[in-house]
Amino acid sequence: MFPRIPPITQGLMIACVVMFLLQQLLGDAATASMMLWPLGANGLDIFSADYTFKPWQLLTYGFMHGSFPHLLFNMLALYTFGAPLEATWGNRRFLTYFLVCIVGAGVLQLIVGWWTVSNGGVPYPTVGASGGVFGLLLAYGMLFPNQRLMLIFPPIAMKARTLVIVYGAIELMLGFTGLQPGVAHFAHLGGMLFGWLLIRYWRGQPPFNKRKPPGPRLVR
């Protein structure tokens, strides 16, 4: 179907499209148990059993999307950054990285959602592959820092490393200021954070100890 797209990237894109079609066909009520619901909402009478946190949501939410533009943007980014990363890392490592970023983004979003509910905020579900996409953006910037990318808006070119810094700073600002409500900015940052940690782990860099090569054996 997509001959130029590596198999894992293609599979992830197809999974997201299929899930989005199921959302449109079945409706939110039938797919609510796959969205990421915050901790602490269990005791609220307005929430049914489907509108509470369940462990599998840390994966399933990443394949759901709130609108067609949301899906389109994430699939474009998944193709742009995912294809070269999969070609570099291989299928298994790329899939591991993407799923870790999805789960990591969900974990940070759970913390933010718990804090919101604890302070009287209204619980809301989170959906979208954006946490994984931002993790891919970070990896692309680390592996190909000098590769120039053209933004859609504004239409300017910049190095991948610069793009990662700019997007990270914007997400941090929007997350703390609340200037763009309805977007899980801390989930985006969570995807970048866990992606960075995983790459550091693979490279044996701090905060992870690098494995020392085995020493010579003494013959007595």
C-alpha positions as CSV (number, residue, x, y, z in Angstrom):
1,M,0.0,0.0,0.0
2,F,2.8,2.4,0.9
3,P,5.9,0.9,-0.8
4,R,8.3,3.6,0.3
5,I,7.3,3.5,4.0
6,P,9.2,1.1,6.3
7,P,6.9,-1.7,7.7
8,I,6.7,-0.6,11.3
9,T,6.0,3.1,10.4
10,Q,3.4,1.9,7.8
11,G,1.8,-0.4,10.4
12,L,1.6,2.4,13.0
13,M,0.0,4.7,10.5
14,I,-2.6,2.1,9.4
15,A,-3.4,1.3,13.0
16,C,-4.1,4.9,13.8
17,V,-6.3,5.3,10.7
18,V,-8.3,2.2,11.5
19,M,-8.7,3.3,15.1
20,F,-9.9,6.7,13.9
21,L,-12.5,5.1,11.6
22,L,-13.7,2.9,14.5
23,Q,-14.1,6.0,16.6
24,Q,-16.2,7.6,14.0
25,L,-18.3,4.5,13.4
26,L,-18.8,3.5,17.1
27,G,-18.7,6.9,18.8
28,D,-17.0,8.1,21.9
29,A,-19.2,6.2,24.3
30,A,-18.1,2.9,22.8
31,T,-14.4,3.7,22.7
32,A,-14.1,5.7,25.9
33,S,-12.4,2.8,27.7
34,M,-9.4,3.1,25.4
35,M,-8.9,6.8,26.0
36,L,-6.5,7.9,28.7
37,W,-8.5,9.0,31.7
38,P,-6.8,10.7,34.7
39,L,-6.3,9.2,38.1
40,G,-8.6,10.4,40.8
41,A,-11.8,10.5,38.6
42,N,-13.0,7.1,40.0
43,G,-14.9,8.7,42.9
44,L,-16.9,11.1,40.8
45,D,-20.6,10.1,40.3
46,I,-20.7,11.6,36.7
47,F,-18.2,9.0,35.5
48,S,-19.1,5.5,34.5
49,A,-16.8,2.5,34.7
50,D,-15.7,3.2,31.1
51,Y,-14.6,6.7,32.1
52,T,-11.9,5.8,34.5
53,F,-8.2,4.9,34.2
54,K,-7.2,1.4,33.1
55,P,-3.6,0.3,32.5
56,W,-4.1,-0.5,28.8
57,Q,-5.0,3.1,28.2
58,L,-1.3,4.0,28.4
59,L,-1.0,2.4,24.9
60,T,-4.4,2.5,23.3
61,Y,-4.8,6.3,23.7
62,G,-1.8,6.8,21.4
63,F,-3.7,5.3,18.5
64,M,-6.8,7.4,18.9
65,H,-7.4,11.0,17.6
66,G,-9.8,13.7,18.3
67,S,-10.3,15.0,14.7
68,F,-9.2,14.5,11.2
69,P,-6.7,17.4,11.2
70,H,-5.3,15.9,14.4
71,L,-4.8,12.5,12.7
72,L,-3.5,14.1,9.5
73,F,-0.8,16.1,11.3
74,N,0.4,13.2,13.4
75,M,0.5,10.8,10.4
76,L,2.5,13.3,8.4
77,A,5.0,13.7,11.3
78,L,5.1,10.0,11.8
79,Y,6.1,9.5,8.2
80,T,8.5,12.4,8.1
81,F,10.5,11.4,11.2
82,G,9.6,7.7,11.6
83,A,10.7,6.5,8.2
84,P,14.4,7.6,8.5
85,L,14.6,6.6,12.1
86,E,13.3,3.1,11.4
87,A,15.8,2.8,8.5
88,T,18.6,3.8,10.9
89,W,17.6,1.8,13.9
90,G,15.8,-1.2,12.4
91,N,12.3,-2.4,13.0
92,R,12.4,-3.7,16.6
93,R,14.3,-0.8,18.1
94,F,12.2,1.8,16.3
95,L,8.9,0.1,17.5
96,T,10.3,-0.1,21.1
97,Y,11.3,3.6,21.0
98,F,7.9,4.8,19.7
99,L,5.9,2.7,22.2
100,V,8.1,3.9,25.1
101,C,7.5,7.5,24.1
102,I,3.7,6.8,23.9
103,V,3.7,5.3,27.4
104,G,6.0,7.9,28.8
105,A,3.8,10.7,27.5
106,G,0.8,9.0,29.1
107,V,2.6,8.7,32.4
108,L,3.4,12.4,32.6
109,Q,-0.1,13.2,31.4
110,L,-1.5,11.0,34.3
111,I,0.5,13.1,36.8
112,V,-0.8,16.3,35.3
113,G,-4.3,15.0,35.2
114,W,-4.1,13.8,38.8
115,W,-2.9,17.2,39.9
116,T,-5.7,18.9,38.0
117,V,-8.4,16.7,39.6
118,S,-6.8,17.1,43.0
119,N,-7.1,20.9,42.7
120,G,-10.8,20.9,41.6
121,G,-10.3,20.7,37.9
122,V,-12.6,18.8,35.6
123,P,-11.2,15.4,34.4
124,Y,-10.8,15.0,30.7
125,P,-9.5,12.2,28.5
126,T,-6.3,12.3,26.4
127,V,-6.0,10.9,22.9
128,G,-3.4,11.1,20.1
129,A,0.0,9.9,18.9
130,S,1.5,13.3,19.6
131,G,3.6,12.1,22.5
132,G,5.2,9.5,20.3
133,V,5.6,12.0,17.5
134,F,7.4,14.5,19.7
135,G,9.6,11.6,20.8
136,L,10.4,10.9,17.2
137,L,11.1,14.6,16.6
138,L,13.6,14.6,19.5
139,A,15.3,11.4,18.2
140,Y,15.5,12.9,14.7
141,G,17.2,16.0,16.1
142,M,19.7,13.9,18.1
143,L,20.6,11.6,15.2
144,F,20.4,14.1,12.3
145,P,21.1,17.5,14.1
146,N,22.2,19.4,11.0
147,Q,19.5,18.1,8.7
148,R,17.4,21.1,7.5
149,L,13.6,20.9,7.7
150,M,11.0,23.1,6.2
151,L,8.2,24.1,8.5
152,I,4.6,24.3,7.1
153,F,3.8,27.4,9.1
154,P,5.7,29.6,9.0
155,P,7.4,28.3,5.8
156,I,11.0,28.6,7.0
157,A,13.8,26.1,7.1
158,M,15.9,25.3,10.2
159,K,18.2,22.6,11.4
160,A,16.6,19.7,13.1
161,R,18.4,20.4,16.4
162,T,17.1,24.0,16.4
163,L,13.5,22.7,15.7
164,V,13.6,20.4,18.6
165,I,14.7,23.2,21.0
166,V,12.1,25.6,19.6
167,Y,9.3,23.1,19.9
168,G,10.3,21.9,23.3
169,A,10.4,25.5,24.6
170,I,7.0,26.3,23.1
171,E,5.4,23.2,24.6
172,L,6.9,24.1,28.0
173,M,5.6,27.6,27.8
174,L,2.1,26.6,26.7
175,G,2.0,23.9,29.3
176,F,2.7,26.2,32.2
177,T,0.7,29.2,30.9
178,G,-2.4,27.4,29.7
179,L,-2.5,29.6,26.6
180,Q,-3.6,26.7,24.4
181,P,-6.2,24.7,26.4
182,G,-7.4,21.4,25.2
183,V,-3.9,20.3,24.1
184,A,-1.9,17.9,26.2
185,H,1.4,19.8,26.1
186,F,2.9,17.9,29.0
187,A,2.2,14.7,27.2
188,H,4.3,16.0,24.3
189,L,7.1,16.9,26.7
190,G,6.7,13.4,28.3
191,G,7.3,11.8,25.0
192,M,10.4,13.8,24.4
193,L,11.7,13.2,28.0
194,F,11.3,9.4,27.8
195,G,12.7,9.3,24.3
196,W,15.7,11.2,25.5
197,L,16.2,8.8,28.4
198,L,15.9,5.8,26.2
199,I,18.5,7.0,23.8
200,R,20.8,7.8,26.7
201,Y,20.2,4.3,28.0
202,W,21.1,2.8,24.7
203,R,24.2,4.9,24.5
204,G,25.3,4.1,28.0
205,Q,25.3,7.8,28.9
206,P,24.3,9.4,32.3
207,P,22.1,9.0,34.2
208,F,22.7,5.4,33.2
209,N,26.0,3.7,33.9
210,K,28.0,2.7,30.9
211,R,28.7,-1.0,30.9
212,K,32.4,-1.7,31.4
213,P,34.1,-4.2,29.1
214,P,35.1,-7.4,30.8
215,G,38.5,-7.3,32.3
216,P,41.3,-9.7,31.5
217,R,41.2,-13.1,33.2
218,L,44.2,-14.0,35.3
219,V,45.8,-17.4,34.7
220,R,47.3,-18.7,38.0
